[in-house]
Amino acid sequence: MVDDLQRAGSGQLDPTSLLPPAEPVHLLDPDGTLHEDPDHPVGLDDAALLELHRTMIITRRVDREAINLQRQGQLGVYASCLGQEAAQVASAWALQDEDWIFPSYRELGAAIVRDVDPADLLHLFRGTWLSDHDPYEHRFALLSIPIGTQALHATGFAMGARFDDNPIVTVVYFGDGGTSEGDPHEAMTFAGVMRAPVVFFVQNNQYAISVPLAKQTAAPTLAHKAIGYGLPGYRCDGNDPLATYAVTRRAVERARAGHGPALIEALTYRMEAHTTSDDPSRYRSDEELEAAALTDPIVRLRNHLRNRDLLDDATERRFEEEAAERAQAVRDAIYDAPHGDPLELFDHVYVAPRADLAAQRDELRAELARREDDDGGAA
Amino acid sequence: MTVTLAQAINRALTDAMAEDDRVLVFGEDVGRLGGVFRVTDGLQSRFGEQRCFDTPLAESGIIGTAIGLAIYGYRPVAEMQFDGFTYPAFEQLVSHLAKLRNRSRGTLTLPVTVRIPYGGGIGAVEHHSESPESYWVHTAGLTVVSPGTPDDGYAMVREAIASDDPVIVMEPKRRYWMKADIELPVTAPPAHEALVRREGTDVTIVCYGPMVRTALDAAEAAEEEGWSLEVLDLRSLSPMDTEAIVASVQRTGRAIVVHEAGRSLGLGAEVAARVQEAAFYHLEAPVLRATGFDTPYPPAKLEGYWLPDVDRILDLVERSLAY
């Protein structure tokens, strides 16, 4: 590896091993037929496949609930992951518990794998607070809104793990649009040079709000970008949970073994609007959406499990019921959730207490008292 | 023992790294070269390439990875090579380094120190002489300090590294070679306390960083005119020691703020606002500002016309006293 680094930039490294395969890795057909590939073993037992399916169903149901909550005025905005359940759930599934996930703002599926209460994330979209889960407890960083910026946090964290001889890996999620930003570029540059155990997981959902991939890049594929950083570029059918799992697993374990970072492009499709504020009818057709629906990740795994008699009606019903319960719990936590104490705004800005902020806090406290008096007087 | 500001900061980094193996120093050319100003000289050979390392030439990358390292549990000390090259890192500094603790409701702690050599007066080419401190001071979540003496260089860098909050250390690069006769390690009052560097009775000169020396020179020259200037070194720009400013103005009745940064919305505006809020009836004259102009930083051969100096300060002293 040291040899590789010394030869980097000299033109002596063989670049072909870094190139993505001609076709994305694909193991599961829409009808559920599995094509095994010795280069990409899945290695999940039947129980794990059912768990994967269950988690995707829960993700879709909670995602739908969040959209409903937004429609009812309970969330200011929401960015749905409909159609991207396999890309998120199956990739997060490929990690060890100690590995860290650095999400963008659309990673509900990955959060559910990490047992983050979705309601804690939805507070960001409701506006009650900016986050409400403990990243250390779940090894799941805060949702990151500025596009691609979290790639550097994942890289720095992975550098720290490497310095510490701690065998953990970080995975950072960003999108096709994110690959145009500067920070993922700098992150992959750093990760390559530092041999940081980080996997850059690009969900290519075809659109950055309204801008299609063709207007985002002139690269042959997004996975080809990896070669510029000395990273291998992998490509998988992101609506194929088994291919996504196998490819991610391989990249993660390769990083854990000290062979450095990698870039994965998972081809998927954003079935919903960019966010609930968006109107996709202005930039894509019904026909396109109908075609994309045929590649649905959940239907695909369901077909596979059904074909193999691993999923009966009762189990399916149980999954649906559980998903409905989880959605209801999110609804209960979010619906009309009160905002917090306005004085808390001052509590977390600094560790060290500051006199100027304490004075401003007192100003707000006095304002609140006056308002209360005014309200009392009116009543 | 004669110590320059650069040597004092170098010693602060050395001592902090020796005391705590979670302290990492990184940036562009800080390793083998020892930094373009030699402030990190010898750190890599003493502590190894894992604790003091050169990064790729990418400022956002430096701050962004510092954030990741801090979340992991390290105490990163990141160097921005020059003031004018901090802007690629603006988003990481403003949207994440400053805000992650608040965003996480206090769960994340980011003990990151960002060192930025800043200011003019060294005849440098464009982008190497800027004073961007107002950007950081305006950003909630950042602490911003600027040493004006070698002993403060040592003490403030130690304090910044020890702090659990992100701290920007604005290092006055034209004073890197300024000497003091001190024994390191030195201790100093905490950075949030402004210090009276010279007592006076007629006008308070509020200054920081590179302008501390200039203000002291002005006070010396003013004596010949029979004017007694009090020189107040702010030291910390955020938080700002309002109490010390007000106490001094209450004694003198007059204040002039001096900084290299352009005038509009510079620190002087904030000082003036605080003084008139807290000491209105003590004022004998409006608060005046000896600053750079609201133009881009000038080419090197013209910087002498642009930078505040002893004459500009004394002109304002005269104006202040004429009220």
Interface residues (C-beta under 8 A of the other chain):
Chain A: W129 L130 S131 D132 D134 P135 Y136 A141 L142 S144 P146 T149 A151 L152 H153 A154 T155 G156 F157 A158 M159 G160 A161 F163 D164 T170 G182 D183 E186 A187 T189 F190 V193 D347 H348 V349 Y350 V351 A352 R354 A355 D356
Chain B: L24 Q50 T55 P56 A58 S60 G61 I63 G64 T65 A66 I67 G68 L69 A70 I71 Y72 G73 Y74 P76 P88 E91 Q92 S95 H96 L100 R101 N102 R103 S104 R105 G106 T107 L108 T109 A140 G141 T143 S163 D164 D165 P239 M240 T242 E243
